Amino acid sequence: MKKRLVAMLLAALMLTCCFVQAASATTYLTMAAVASSSGLFPYVVSIGKVLNTHCPEYNVTVSESGGNVDNTKRLRAGEVKIANSISNTDYESFTGTGTTFAGNPYEDFRILWYYEKSPIQICVAEDSGINSIWDLEGKPFNPGGTGTAASVVIHAAFDALGIKPDYFEAGQADAADAYANRQIVGAVKTGPTPDSYVMQLNASRPVKILDISDEDMAKILEAIPACKSAVVAPGSYEFNPDYSAQCISTYQGIQVSMDFTQEQGYQFFKAMWEDGKEIWQNAYPVGANNDVPAMTLQAAATPLHAGTVQYLVEKGYEVPANLIPPEYVPVQ
């Protein structure tokens, strides 16, 4: 009887230890997203669901954030390990360039992938008499929400060209109110088209999106190497279906700290692109057909995560040497 009791106690102890070990094996992560009003927010939420579903050793909670610059600051400070990011801020953080990170490079992060092209749309009122970015000289104008990557890019782009608007620095909500009340002639919003914020501006005052000439774009891209150009194509907005505009463009992505192994990064990419693809495609239909592997290679200007490189090489992609991190180990 005594031996049986001891055996039962030992079995119970072993079972308890198993539960404790299983619980401790779960890694809890907070993923910094974007503003909940952003059209990108459903995508990041869905990626949290993808990881929770197909990488069960993780428990991911998605939180709203103050934007991609804020996300990068938090990741650099160790407050989060995974966050939405934007290509130009990624480059500036890595190289210690730009106004936010000048002289303070930070190389201890990697890019998992880029998933969306985000044209920076320079919106002005139809009745403002402004027909080009040069007409913004001296005009009250919001360059994008305070602290956002769009604002950083617009300041740098206009500085490169020598255009000096009368900047109205404010968050997006306050900028929209100022635009509706005719305090400013326009505002900037970055994001895939059609963008709900741009449509909100148009609802209060008819909008047009300014086109940047090829000559001006060349000077801008020389000054901001991590940016690209993109076209807001005809039909993007019902309020002006025949109009197109060349814009500066960045790319939205997912950045991570160096805490994740090559195998873990590989699992994340595979979960996103194969196992859980339908989850984010259903949540984010505007980008459901985006070729994420190709976009990642097109947009990246800083090293990819070793697991991302492993996945892309496995699938036959050629990864440029400058995107392969030193910790990457080829897998046969």
Rosetta silent file (secondary structure, phi, psi, omega in degrees, C-alpha in Angstrom):
SEQUENCE: MKKRLVAMLLAALMLTCCFVQAASATTYLTMAAVASSSGLFPYVVSIGKVLNTHCPEYNVTVSESGGNVDNTKRLRAGEVKIANSISNTDYESFTGTGTTFAGNPYEDFRILWYYEKSPIQICVAEDSGINSIWDLEGKPFNPGGTGTAASVVIHAAFDALGIKPDYFEAGQADAADAYANRQIVGAVKTGPTPDSYVMQLNASRPVKILDISDEDMAKILEAIPACKSAVVAPGSYEFNPDYSAQCISTYQGIQVSMDFTQEQGYQFFKAMWEDGKEIWQNAYPVGANNDVPAMTLQAAATPLHAGTVQYLVEKGYEVPANLIPPEYVPVQ
SCORE:     score description
SCORE:     0.000 S_00000001
   1 L     0.000  -43.951 -178.752    0.000    0.000    0.000 S_00000001
   2 H   -65.137  -42.166  179.896    2.809    2.371    0.971 S_00000001
   3 H   -63.610  -37.374  179.296    4.723    1.578   -2.236 S_00000001
   4 H   -65.463  -40.843  178.907    1.583    2.219   -4.275 S_00000001
   5 H   -63.224  -43.356  179.051    1.063    5.585   -2.588 S_00000001
   6 H   -62.418  -41.718  179.586    4.663    6.579   -3.272 S_00000001
   7 H   -62.509  -40.702  179.054    4.273    5.544   -6.916 S_00000001
   8 H   -65.008  -40.476  179.360    1.115    7.623   -7.246 S_00000001
   9 H   -65.084  -41.542  178.463    2.841   10.647   -5.728 S_00000001
  10 H   -63.901  -40.206  178.585    5.801   10.268   -8.081 S_00000001
  11 H   -63.969  -41.923  178.805    3.459    9.993  -11.065 S_00000001
  12 H   -64.469  -39.745  179.748    1.598   13.120   -9.985 S_00000001
  13 H   -65.151  -41.999  178.834    4.881   14.963   -9.528 S_00000001
  14 H   -64.403  -38.470  178.841    6.064   13.935  -12.989 S_00000001
  15 H   -64.941  -42.072  178.357    2.760   15.043  -14.527 S_00000001
  16 H   -61.780  -42.801  179.719    3.017   18.397  -12.776 S_00000001
  17 H   -61.931  -38.269  178.362    6.558   18.809  -14.044 S_00000001
  18 H   -62.866  -43.429  178.606    5.382   18.083  -17.580 S_00000001
  19 H   -63.233  -42.093 -179.964    2.692   20.771  -17.332 S_00000001
  20 H   -63.716  -43.219  179.672    5.204   23.272  -15.967 S_00000001
  21 H   -63.764  -41.120  179.515    7.668   22.433  -18.725 S_00000001
  22 H   -64.385  -41.736 -179.323    4.967   22.791  -21.401 S_00000001
  23 H   -65.650  -40.471 -178.105    3.849   26.114  -19.973 S_00000001
  24 H   -71.635  -19.014 -179.854    7.400   27.411  -19.801 S_00000001
  25 H   -76.045  -15.643  178.922    7.965   26.357  -23.433 S_00000001
  26 L   -77.656  126.958  177.539    5.425   28.926  -24.624 S_00000001
  27 E  -101.263  122.009 -179.380    7.035   32.196  -25.725 S_00000001
  28 E   -94.111  126.951 -177.931    4.821   35.242  -25.280 S_00000001
  29 E  -126.951  141.310  167.909    5.341   38.005  -27.804 S_00000001
  30 E  -105.268  122.188  178.026    3.834   41.434  -28.306 S_00000001
  31 E   -99.065  116.016  178.063    3.826   42.438  -31.957 S_00000001
  32 E   -76.522  123.506 -174.476    3.792   46.209  -32.439 S_00000001
  33 L   -98.925 -123.061  176.709    1.491   46.947  -35.368 S_00000001
  34 L  -139.179 -172.914  175.568    0.389   50.353  -36.678 S_00000001
  35 L   -63.185  142.605 -178.096   -2.497   52.651  -35.797 S_00000001
  36 L   -64.117  -20.653  178.341   -5.775   50.748  -35.623 S_00000001
  37 L   -78.654  -12.304 -177.732   -7.232   53.227  -38.138 S_00000001
  38 L   -73.868  145.736  175.451   -4.645   52.169  -40.732 S_00000001
  39 L   -67.702  -12.331  178.735   -5.627   49.854  -43.553 S_00000001
  40 L   -84.933  -17.237 -174.506   -2.528   47.821  -42.651 S_00000001
  41 H   -58.387  -44.475  179.185   -3.745   46.987  -39.155 S_00000001
  42 H   -59.306  -32.276  178.416   -5.867   43.964  -40.224 S_00000001
  43 H   -63.765  -49.943 -176.708   -2.820   42.492  -41.928 S_00000001
  44 H   -64.145  -39.146  176.338   -0.648   42.631  -38.819 S_00000001
  45 H   -59.611  -42.015 -178.518   -3.474   41.229  -36.684 S_00000001
  46 H   -68.343  -31.920  176.861   -3.853   38.367  -39.146 S_00000001
  47 H   -67.943  -36.799  173.076   -0.106   37.642  -39.026 S_00000001
  48 H   -58.323  -41.155  178.866   -0.416   37.327  -35.257 S_00000001
  49 H   -67.005  -39.009  177.730   -3.147   34.774  -35.888 S_00000001
  50 H   -58.873  -47.663 -177.440   -0.967   32.942  -38.437 S_00000001
  51 H   -67.752  -40.064  178.353    1.875   32.601  -35.933 S_00000001
  52 H   -63.825  -34.053 -176.731   -0.452   31.546  -33.111 S_00000001
  53 H   -80.540  -42.556 -170.576   -2.028   28.904  -35.353 S_00000001
  54 H  -109.344   -4.756  172.351    0.994   27.478  -37.134 S_00000001
  55 L  -128.020   71.595 -168.007    3.803   28.201  -34.665 S_00000001
  56 L   -64.187  -11.593  177.218    2.059   26.959  -31.485 S_00000001
  57 L   -76.262   -4.824  178.494    5.100   27.456  -29.278 S_00000001
  58 E  -112.784  146.754  172.325    4.363   31.203  -29.551 S_00000001
  59 E  -123.643  103.833 -171.747    1.561   33.245  -28.079 S_00000001
  60 E  -103.827  127.898  173.141    1.426   36.504  -30.023 S_00000001
  61 E  -112.502  125.652 -179.966   -0.559   39.558  -28.967 S_00000001
  62 E   -92.998  130.848 -179.380   -0.853   42.358  -31.528 S_00000001
  63 E  -123.063  144.604  174.664   -0.886   45.904  -30.155 S_00000001
  64 L   -64.499  150.944  179.956   -1.622   49.233  -31.799 S_00000001
  65 L  -136.543  177.930  179.020    1.376   51.553  -32.071 S_00000001
  66 L   -89.020   11.940  179.019    2.339   55.111  -32.847 S_00000001
  67 L   117.928  175.736 -172.758    3.730   54.166  -36.248 S_00000001
  68 H   -71.012  -32.074  175.434    6.785   52.530  -37.739 S_00000001
  69 H   -65.103  -43.661  176.450    9.333   54.996  -36.394 S_00000001
  70 H   -61.234  -41.774  178.135    7.946   54.382  -32.915 S_00000001
  71 H   -58.933  -43.734 -178.952    8.078   50.628  -33.547 S_00000001
  72 H   -65.504  -40.206  176.675   11.738   50.844  -34.515 S_00000001
  73 H   -61.468  -41.716 -178.942   12.582   52.854  -31.415 S_00000001
  74 H   -67.872  -38.363  179.042   10.833   50.259  -29.253 S_00000001
  75 H   -68.836  -39.272  177.401   12.600   47.360  -30.932 S_00000001
  76 H   -62.993  -33.549 -178.834   15.977   49.087  -30.535 S_00000001
  77 L   -83.121   -4.978 -179.859   15.186   49.610  -26.843 S_00000001
  78 L    81.595   12.673 -178.975   14.278   45.942  -26.380 S_00000001
  79 L   -76.916  -30.321  175.164   10.631   46.711  -25.550 S_00000001
  80 L  -134.967  158.541 -179.968    9.366   44.481  -28.396 S_00000001
  81 L  -112.276  -11.493 -179.850   10.987   41.709  -30.419 S_00000001
  82 E  -146.675  135.895 -173.556    8.729   41.773  -33.485 S_00000001
  83 E  -159.940  154.663  169.146    7.066   44.757  -35.124 S_00000001
  84 E   -64.112  149.353 -179.610    5.718   46.230  -38.317 S_00000001
  85 E  -144.443  175.124  177.910    8.353   48.271  -40.101 S_00000001
  86 E  -138.365  141.201 -164.841    8.905   50.431  -43.142 S_00000001
  87 H   -58.582  -41.665 -177.066   11.825   50.158  -45.541 S_00000001
  88 H   -69.202  -37.167  177.156   13.258   53.668  -45.315 S_00000001
  89 H   -69.261  -36.758  175.876   13.221   53.662  -41.510 S_00000001
  90 H   -57.563  -45.880 -178.739   14.797   50.192  -41.508 S_00000001
  91 H   -64.897  -44.974 -178.532   17.641   51.530  -43.636 S_00000001
  92 H   -66.474  -37.977  178.301   18.133   54.656  -41.541 S_00000001
  93 H   -65.329  -43.559 -177.317   18.106   52.690  -38.289 S_00000001
  94 H   -66.833  -40.364 -174.479   20.647   50.168  -39.618 S_00000001
  95 H   -94.302  -10.342 -177.109   22.993   52.774  -41.084 S_00000001
  96 L    68.981   40.454 -179.993   22.540   55.535  -38.494 S_00000001
  97 L  -119.661  179.138 -178.817   21.369   58.032  -41.084 S_00000001
  98 H    78.377  173.338 -175.260   18.353   60.327  -41.454 S_00000001
  99 H   -72.649  -32.563 -174.559   17.096   62.777  -38.889 S_00000001
 100 H   -77.865  -40.725 -172.389   15.863   60.235  -36.331 S_00000001
 101 H  -117.899   18.834 -177.287   18.872   57.895  -36.097 S_00000001
 102 L   -54.708  126.537  177.556   21.719   60.083  -37.390 S_00000001
 103 L    75.349    8.143 -176.993   25.040   58.902  -35.955 S_00000001
 104 L  -134.116   67.216 -178.975   23.410   56.022  -34.072 S_00000001
 105 L   -67.009  149.725 -179.717   23.452   52.893  -36.253 S_00000001
 106 L  -139.656  111.343 -174.422   21.780   49.750  -34.956 S_00000001
 107 L  -104.226    3.057 -175.033   22.539   46.451  -36.676 S_00000001
 108 L   -91.072   46.837  171.862   20.916   44.039  -34.202 S_00000001
 109 E  -146.420  163.350  179.427   17.683   43.480  -36.102 S_00000001
 110 E  -138.478  158.320  177.915   16.646   41.594  -39.205 S_00000001
 111 E   -97.745  125.162  173.887   13.855   41.778  -41.767 S_00000001
 112 E   -77.327  -49.337  177.748   11.515   38.800  -41.983 S_00000001
 113 E  -169.566  163.901  168.556    9.701   40.052  -45.084 S_00000001
 114 E  -114.110  137.697 -171.278    8.117   42.994  -46.868 S_00000001
 115 E  -123.679   -9.273 -175.678    4.476   42.599  -47.786 S_00000001
 116 E  -155.024  136.672  171.371    3.144   45.861  -49.230 S_00000001
 117 E   -82.668  133.633 -175.519    4.184   48.797  -51.366 S_00000001
 118 E  -126.040   91.233  176.760    3.117   52.052  -49.707 S_00000001
 119 E   -64.716  137.532  177.921    3.051   55.133  -51.942 S_00000001
 120 E   -88.743  103.710 -170.953    3.369   58.371  -50.003 S_00000001
 121 E   -90.409  117.098  179.763    0.378   60.275  -51.329 S_00000001
 122 E   -92.136  103.501 -173.569    0.681   64.069  -51.317 S_00000001
 123 E  -100.428  133.257  174.345   -2.926   65.239  -51.188 S_00000001
 124 E  -133.137  160.624  179.769   -4.043   68.814  -51.806 S_00000001
 125 E   -72.753  138.535  177.778   -7.416   70.464  -52.187 S_00000001
 126 H   -56.793  -35.490 -175.182   -8.727   70.763  -55.723 S_00000001
 127 H   -90.158   10.848 -176.293   -9.650   74.384  -55.041 S_00000001
 128 H   -83.108  -15.938 -176.716   -6.226   75.335  -53.611 S_00000001
 129 L    79.838    7.727 -178.978   -4.682   76.278  -56.947 S_00000001
 130 L   -94.499  124.578 -176.380   -1.756   73.938  -56.254 S_00000001
 131 L  -119.411   -9.356  177.425   -0.742   71.841  -59.243 S_00000001
 132 L  -149.348  167.182 -179.991    2.742   70.613  -58.339 S_00000001
 133 H   -63.912  -24.879  179.165    4.869   70.000  -55.263 S_00000001
 134 H   -69.027  -25.225  178.467    6.698   73.264  -56.040 S_00000001
 135 H   -72.500   -8.190  178.574    3.458   75.184  -55.464 S_00000001
 136 H   -79.335   -7.171  178.552    3.611   74.072  -51.803 S_00000001
 137 L   -53.323  120.557  176.834    6.372   76.616  -51.152 S_00000001
 138 L    75.915   -0.660 -177.294    5.265   78.726  -48.171 S_00000001
 139 L   -91.220  145.275  176.944    1.831   77.061  -48.005 S_00000001
 140 E   -68.632  121.666 -167.020    0.370   75.583  -44.772 S_00000001
 141 E  -153.615  134.324  177.449    0.752   71.862  -45.287 S_00000001
 142 E   -92.598  120.069 -175.825    0.838   68.705  -43.163 S_00000001
 143 L   -81.797    5.673 -174.156    3.787   66.446  -44.173 S_00000001
 144 L   126.283  162.341 -178.830    2.236   63.378  -42.516 S_00000001
 145 L   -56.145  140.062 -178.879    1.386   62.418  -38.964 S_00000001
 146 L   -54.963  127.933  178.304    3.917   63.618  -36.425 S_00000001
 147 L    84.507   -2.053 -179.592    6.601   60.977  -35.907 S_00000001
 148 L   -83.820  158.962  177.584    5.521   58.850  -38.850 S_00000001
 149 H   -62.415  -34.813  179.030    7.882   57.535  -41.498 S_00000001
 150 H   -59.266  -43.163  179.707    5.895   59.473  -44.128 S_00000001
 151 H   -63.136  -42.744  178.577    6.686   62.743  -42.379 S_00000001
 152 H   -59.944  -45.158 -178.351   10.386   61.888  -42.203 S_00000001
 153 H   -65.411  -45.615 -178.168   10.467   61.070  -45.933 S_00000001
 154 H   -62.437  -43.483  176.767    8.567   64.182  -47.009 S_00000001
 155 H   -58.080  -46.634 -178.143   10.841   66.454  -44.981 S_00000001
 156 H   -66.244  -40.137 -178.852   13.922   64.787  -46.506 S_00000001
 157 H   -66.079  -46.872 -179.312   12.504   64.858  -50.032 S_00000001
 158 H   -69.213  -33.356  174.627   11.516   68.506  -49.922 S_00000001
 159 H   -62.606  -40.548 -179.649   14.835   69.433  -48.319 S_00000001
 160 H   -63.350  -32.970 -179.425   16.608   67.694  -51.204 S_00000001
 161 H   -90.416  -18.085 -177.923   14.626   69.768  -53.696 S_00000001
 162 L    86.076   22.480  177.349   14.722   73.007  -51.717 S_00000001
 163 L   -92.194  131.730 -176.629   10.940   73.233  -51.252 S_00000001
 164 L  -127.912   86.833  173.384    9.896   74.859  -47.978 S_00000001
 165 L   -68.742  169.858  169.805    6.202   74.636  -47.115 S_00000001
 166 E   -89.776   91.358 -170.681    4.834   76.181  -43.942 S_00000001
 167 E   -66.206  130.894  173.317    4.697   72.833  -42.161 S_00000001
 168 L  -103.807   98.049 -176.459    1.666   72.093  -40.010 S_00000001
 169 L   -85.397  118.569 -177.088    3.000   69.408  -37.669 S_00000001
 170 L  -164.857  164.175  172.406    0.166   67.349  -36.213 S_00000001
 171 L   -69.614  168.750 -174.847   -1.233   63.847  -35.920 S_00000001
 172 H   -62.792  -39.562 -178.399   -3.392   62.512  -38.708 S_00000001
 173 H   -64.907  -45.277  179.486   -6.706   63.227  -36.999 S_00000001
 174 H   -66.491  -35.975  178.137   -5.788   66.853  -36.279 S_00000001
 175 H   -65.077  -39.845  178.356   -4.445   67.263  -39.805 S_00000001
 176 H   -63.238  -40.789  177.312   -7.724   65.990  -41.255 S_00000001
 177 H   -63.907  -42.844 -179.756   -9.647   68.506  -39.143 S_00000001
 178 H   -64.509  -36.456  177.653   -7.321   71.321  -40.229 S_00000001
 179 H   -66.758  -45.116 -179.782   -7.785   70.333  -43.867 S_00000001
 180 H   -63.782  -33.606 -178.523  -11.573   70.266  -43.532 S_00000001
 181 L   -89.118    6.918  177.274  -11.486   73.673  -41.808 S_00000001
 182 L    64.553   27.116  173.402   -9.258   75.143  -44.552 S_00000001
 183 L   -80.167  -26.117  179.034   -6.352   75.815  -42.189 S_00000001
 184 L  -131.725  159.392 -177.099   -4.039   73.845  -44.475 S_00000001
 185 L   -90.697  -15.336 -178.289   -3.980   73.197  -48.212 S_00000001
 186 E  -175.135  177.835 -178.426   -3.167   69.516  -47.970 S_00000001
 187 E  -153.135  164.931 -176.796   -1.827   66.536  -46.075 S_00000001
 188 E  -114.604  142.100  174.658    0.210   63.392  -46.652 S_00000001
 189 E  -143.897  131.863  175.684   -0.773   59.767  -46.163 S_00000001
 190 E  -103.996  143.287  179.313    1.213   56.643  -46.907 S_00000001
 191 L   154.208  163.033  177.062   -0.453   53.321  -47.625 S_00000001
 192 L   -64.363  151.793 -179.273   -1.829   51.049  -50.317 S_00000001
 193 L   -98.378  147.228   -2.222   -4.548   52.478  -52.500 S_00000001
 194 L   -77.014  141.008 -177.322   -7.377   53.151  -52.070 S_00000001
 195 L  -100.962  132.127 -175.300   -6.535   54.622  -48.672 S_00000001
 196 H   -64.962  -33.195  179.967   -9.387   55.353  -46.250 S_00000001
 197 H   -67.328  -41.467  177.390   -7.692   58.482  -44.879 S_00000001
 198 H   -61.910  -40.864  178.338   -7.377   59.975  -48.365 S_00000001
 199 H   -66.717  -33.103  175.530  -11.056   59.238  -48.954 S_00000001
 200 H   -64.382  -43.528  177.001  -11.853   60.921  -45.629 S_00000001
 201 H   -59.867  -44.481 -177.746  -10.000   64.034  -46.761 S_00000001
 202 H   -64.032  -30.891  179.776  -11.869   64.001  -50.056 S_00000001
 203 H   -66.315  -27.963 -179.768  -15.213   63.760  -48.264 S_00000001
 204 H   -91.767  -35.670  175.921  -14.571   67.111  -46.579 S_00000001
 205 L  -150.007  130.025 -179.568  -12.871   68.849  -49.530 S_00000001
 206 L   -53.469  135.828 -171.803  -12.269   67.355  -53.000 S_00000001
 207 E  -111.975  150.031  161.701   -8.695   66.042  -53.266 S_00000001
 208 E  -131.700  148.742 -179.228   -6.096   65.584  -55.942 S_00000001
 209 E  -100.334  125.880 -174.758   -2.832   63.684  -55.479 S_00000001
 210 L   -73.940  136.771  177.089    0.225   65.545  -56.718 S_00000001
 211 L   -89.924  136.997  176.789    2.394   63.926  -59.378 S_00000001
 212 L  -101.564  128.486 -177.645    6.189   64.089  -58.955 S_00000001
 213 L   -66.794  159.230  178.783    8.150   64.570  -62.177 S_00000001
 214 H   -59.767  -40.451 -179.370   10.823   62.085  -63.233 S_00000001
 215 H   -63.298  -46.280  179.188   13.526   64.739  -62.769 S_00000001
 216 H   -67.050  -38.008 -179.388   12.426   65.562  -59.222 S_00000001
 217 H   -63.579  -39.932  179.498   12.000   61.875  -58.376 S_00000001
 218 H   -60.070  -41.627  179.091   15.565   61.112  -59.445 S_00000001
 219 H   -67.138  -38.468 -179.466   16.903   63.766  -57.041 S_00000001
 220 H   -66.030  -45.569 -177.041   14.687   62.478  -54.225 S_00000001
 221 H   -69.780  -27.813  174.384   15.742   58.853  -54.650 S_00000001
 222 H   -68.081  -36.893 -179.864   19.392   59.847  -54.726 S_00000001
 223 H   -78.076  -27.879 -177.303   18.908   61.620  -51.390 S_00000001
 224 L  -125.834   84.061 -171.065   16.832   58.789  -49.846 S_00000001
 225 L   -60.841  -25.114 -175.632   18.370   55.502  -51.079 S_00000001
 226 L   -83.549   -4.562 -179.877   15.876   53.225  -49.307 S_00000001
 227 L   -94.789  161.474  176.946   12.867   54.684  -51.117 S_00000001
 228 E  -128.191 -176.712  171.828   11.458   53.738  -54.519 S_00000001
 229 E  -112.192  155.503  177.600    8.883   55.280  -56.828 S_00000001
 230 E  -150.878  158.789 -179.814    5.347   54.064  -57.383 S_00000001
 231 E  -114.931  127.092  168.116    2.323   55.174  -59.364 S_00000001
 232 E   -78.165  105.185 -168.039   -1.135   55.719  -57.951 S_00000001
 233 L   -76.456  155.959  173.565   -2.814   54.244  -60.989 S_00000001
 234 L   -55.175  140.506 -178.783   -5.999   55.453  -62.685 S_00000001
 235 L    90.805   -4.897  179.667   -9.015   53.906  -61.047 S_00000001
 236 L   -65.881  -33.183 -179.297   -7.422   53.815  -57.599 S_00000001
 237 L  -129.278  132.480 -179.576   -9.977   56.337  -56.338 S_00000001
 238 L   -66.181  -27.601 -176.388  -13.555   56.717  -57.502 S_00000001
 239 L   -72.418  -15.423  176.941  -13.470   60.464  -56.866 S_00000001
 240 L  -151.089   69.201 -167.170  -10.868   60.893  -59.659 S_00000001
 241 L   -66.218  -22.909 -174.602  -10.868   57.667  -61.678 S_00000001
 242 L   -97.892   -2.171 -173.163   -8.814   58.876  -64.670 S_00000001
 243 L   -93.774  139.915  173.513   -6.008   60.570  -62.745 S_00000001
 244 L  -127.488  157.146 -177.914   -2.604   59.003  -62.013 S_00000001
 245 E  -149.306  132.615  173.138    0.309   60.287  -59.945 S_00000001
 246 E   -82.001  130.263 -176.428    3.923   59.247  -59.454 S_00000001
 247 E  -128.767  158.554  166.329    4.739   59.140  -55.750 S_00000001
 248 E   -67.954  144.736 -179.690    7.655   58.314  -53.491 S_00000001
 249 E  -134.405  144.813  170.784    7.124   54.813  -52.152 S_00000001
 250 E  -119.661 -179.763  178.573    8.262   52.780  -49.207 S_00000001
 251 E  -127.707  136.729  176.170    7.537   49.156  -48.297 S_00000001
 252 E   -86.971  138.970 -178.750    5.797   47.808  -45.235 S_00000001
 253 E  -147.940 -170.653  176.369    7.419   44.825  -43.570 S_00000001
 254 E  -123.355  120.866  178.339    7.989   42.816  -40.424 S_00000001
 255 E  -108.335  153.055  179.233   11.210   43.343  -38.462 S_00000001
 256 E  -138.443  159.150  173.608   12.524   41.227  -35.600 S_00000001
 257 E   -74.835  177.780 -179.316   15.264   41.344  -33.005 S_00000001
 258 L   -81.561    6.160 -176.259   18.233   38.988  -33.127 S_00000001
 259 L   -71.939  -18.861 -174.306   16.595   36.709  -30.544 S_00000001
 260 L   -92.347  131.043 -179.541   15.060   34.406  -33.152 S_00000001
 261 L   -71.970  169.278  177.049   17.104   31.503  -34.507 S_00000001
 262 H   -59.593  -42.367 -179.810   17.401   30.649  -38.187 S_00000001
 263 H   -63.788  -40.305  179.723   14.976   27.757  -37.703 S_00000001
 264 H   -66.531  -43.009  177.234   12.436   30.014  -35.976 S_00000001
 265 H   -62.549  -38.078  176.397   12.643   32.627  -38.738 S_00000001
 266 H   -61.595  -44.405  178.910   12.206   29.877  -41.311 S_00000001
 267 H   -61.007  -42.008 -179.718    9.087   28.664  -39.473 S_00000001
 268 H   -61.112  -48.186 -177.094    7.677   32.208  -39.413 S_00000001
 269 H   -65.122  -44.254  179.703    8.184   32.719  -43.157 S_00000001
 270 H   -62.198  -40.442  178.682    6.794   29.307  -44.048 S_00000001
 271 H   -61.861  -41.309 -179.336    3.758   29.883  -41.803 S_00000001
 272 H   -69.674  -44.761 -169.612    3.082   33.212  -43.518 S_00000001
 273 H   -92.544  -18.865 -178.932    3.652   32.126  -47.128 S_00000001
 274 H  -121.546  -71.479 -169.186    2.393   28.541  -47.054 S_00000001
 275 H   -62.768  -42.801 -174.991    0.563   27.190  -44.010 S_00000001
 276 L  -113.477   22.971 -174.867   -1.379   30.303  -43.003 S_00000001
 277 H   -58.171  -41.954 -176.982   -1.500   32.204  -46.288 S_00000001
 278 H   -65.759  -26.404 -179.343   -5.280   32.193  -46.535 S_00000001
 279 H   -62.550  -51.108 -178.285   -5.598   33.763  -43.074 S_00000001
 280 H   -78.228  -27.372  176.907   -3.905   37.015  -44.052 S_00000001
 281 H   -64.561  -38.945  178.827   -5.262   36.964  -47.613 S_00000001
 282 H   -71.449  -35.329 -178.360   -8.818   36.928  -46.258 S_00000001
 283 H   -78.888  -23.897 -173.190   -8.071   39.633  -43.675 S_00000001
 284 L  -133.303   67.265 -173.144   -6.171   41.840  -46.121 S_00000001
 285 H   -63.022  -27.417 -178.250   -7.791   41.413  -49.550 S_00000001
 286 H   -62.997  -26.660  179.593   -6.194   44.560  -51.030 S_00000001
 287 H  -115.967   18.764 -173.443   -2.819   42.806  -50.872 S_00000001
 288 L   -61.031  -28.134 -177.674   -3.965   39.207  -51.229 S_00000001
 289 L   -99.754    7.479  178.953   -2.101   38.758  -54.517 S_00000001
 290 L   -63.790  134.926  177.869    1.141   40.420  -53.435 S_00000001
 291 L   -87.355   90.512 -172.328    4.203   38.291  -54.196 S_00000001
 292 H   -63.014  -44.958  177.071    5.831   38.585  -50.776 S_00000001
 293 H   -57.240  -46.446 -179.904    9.097   36.729  -51.556 S_00000001
 294 H   -66.069  -41.566  179.711    9.713   38.852  -54.670 S_00000001
 295 H   -63.698  -37.920  178.812    8.670   42.046  -52.898 S_00000001
 296 H   -60.450  -45.454  179.731   11.008   41.251  -50.013 S_00000001
 297 H   -69.649  -31.906  178.887   13.989   40.977  -52.344 S_00000001
 298 H   -71.407  -38.877 -170.683   12.963   44.107  -54.217 S_00000001
 299 H   -89.585  -30.987 -169.333   12.481   46.265  -51.128 S_00000001
 300 L   -65.963  134.875  174.001   15.174   45.138  -48.693 S_00000001
 301 L  -127.035    4.153  176.506   18.191   47.366  -48.177 S_00000001
 302 L  -131.704  164.269 -175.321   19.292   45.782  -44.880 S_00000001
 303 L   -58.958  140.647  173.757   20.039   42.117  -44.017 S_00000001
 304 E   -80.588  163.417  174.690   17.194   39.634  -44.047 S_00000001
 305 L   -68.063  145.827 -178.713   16.670   37.161  -41.229 S_00000001
 306 H   -56.746  -36.438  178.561   18.730   33.999  -41.669 S_00000001
 307 H   -67.416  -33.937  175.544   15.528   31.940  -41.691 S_00000001
 308 H   -65.388  -44.974  178.270   14.126   34.095  -44.499 S_00000001
 309 H   -60.204  -44.574  179.019   17.285   33.551  -46.529 S_00000001
 310 H   -57.381  -45.856 -178.701   17.049   29.805  -45.924 S_00000001
 311 H   -63.937  -46.435 -176.744   13.436   29.732  -47.146 S_00000001
 312 H   -65.484  -42.414  178.117   14.116   31.845  -50.246 S_00000001
 313 H   -62.527  -41.785  179.210   17.200   29.833  -51.232 S_00000001
 314 H   -59.738  -33.013 -178.090   15.227   26.616  -50.725 S_00000001
 315 L   -92.035    6.155  173.359   12.572   27.905  -53.127 S_00000001
 316 L    93.274    6.944  178.136   15.101   28.831  -55.797 S_00000001
 317 L   -79.596  147.315  174.191   15.390   32.586  -55.290 S_00000001
 318 L   -94.721  117.287 -177.571   18.753   34.292  -55.708 S_00000001
 319 L   -99.405  120.866  179.237   19.440   36.371  -52.598 S_00000001
 320 L   -58.026  147.952 -175.518   21.936   39.224  -53.072 S_00000001
 321 H   -58.814  -35.254 -176.908   25.042   38.998  -50.895 S_00000001
 322 H   -70.802  -11.703  179.572   24.286   42.293  -49.117 S_00000001
 323 H   -99.897   -4.260 -178.823   20.994   40.848  -47.798 S_00000001
 324 L   -92.477  119.498 -176.909   22.545   37.679  -46.334 S_00000001
 325 L   -76.260  157.003 -177.539   23.389   38.127  -42.640 S_00000001
 326 L   -63.885  -23.479 -177.918   26.673   36.795  -41.226 S_00000001
 327 L   -83.066   -4.365 -179.029   24.835   34.328  -38.976 S_00000001
 328 L   -66.276  134.225  177.837   23.190   32.543  -41.914 S_00000001
 329 L  -119.409  115.592  178.135   24.141   28.863  -42.223 S_00000001
 330 L   -57.188  142.545 -179.432   23.413   27.160  -45.565 S_00000001
 331 L  -115.613  126.253 -178.613   21.237   24.086  -45.253 S_00000001
 332 L   -82.646    0.000    0.000   21.817   21.132  -47.553 S_00000001
